[in-house]
């Protein structure tokens, strides 16, 4: 299955500069958001949306054509 992934902020560095934070991934059926986080070695706190809706459950299985956006978590003090 194919999904569209867009990384924001510092996470864009996980992709080549010419990708501008966007890539189409070919994944196995049953892949999850966690699969993507592991593939791109994203260990920091992130915010994820799937098809334009906030998705707190990173064990959610993805479907063909899903649009995933991953944002670096914001912290301050």
N, C-alpha and C positions, 0 to 999 in steps of 0.2 A: 504494500500500500504506500501511497505517497501522501506526505503532509507538508504543509508550508510552515517554516519556522522563521521567526524574526526575533533577533536578540537586540536588546537596548542597552545603552550606557556602556559601562566597562565590559559587559558581556560580549559586545561586538568584537572584542579582541580575540574571541574564540574562533572567528571565521576570518578568511583572507580579506584584506582591505577592499578589494574590488567587489566583494559580495555585498558590501554596505549593510551588513547585519542580517541579510536575508538569504535563505537557502531552501531548496526543496529536498526533503529527505525521503529515501526509500527505506521503509521499515518493515519488519516481519509482522504478520497478523498477531494481535495480542500485545503489541508494544504499548508502553505506558509513558506518561510524562517523566517518571523516574528513569526510564530507559534513555530518554534524551538527555536528562541531567547527567547521567553517568557517561554517556557517549562524549559529551562535551566537557567533562570533568568540572561540572558546576557544583561546588560544595557550599557556596555561600547562601544566605537567605535570599530567596527570590519570590517574586509575585508572578503568577502564571495566569494567562487567559487563554481559553479555547473557544474559538468562534465568537470572539467578542465578549465573552462572559468570564468573570473571575472564577478560577478553579483552584480551591484550596487542597483538593485531594490529588496528590501527585501519583497515586497508584491507579488513577483513572486510565482505562484503556482508550486508545485513540482509534479513530476511524479514518478510512481513506478520504482525503480532501480536507481534513481538519486544518484549521489555521491556529497555530500556537504562537503566542507572544510571551517572551520571558523578560522580565524587568528586574534589575538589581534592587534588592531591598533597600529601603531608606532608613538610615539611623542618624541620630544626632544627639546633642546633649548640651 
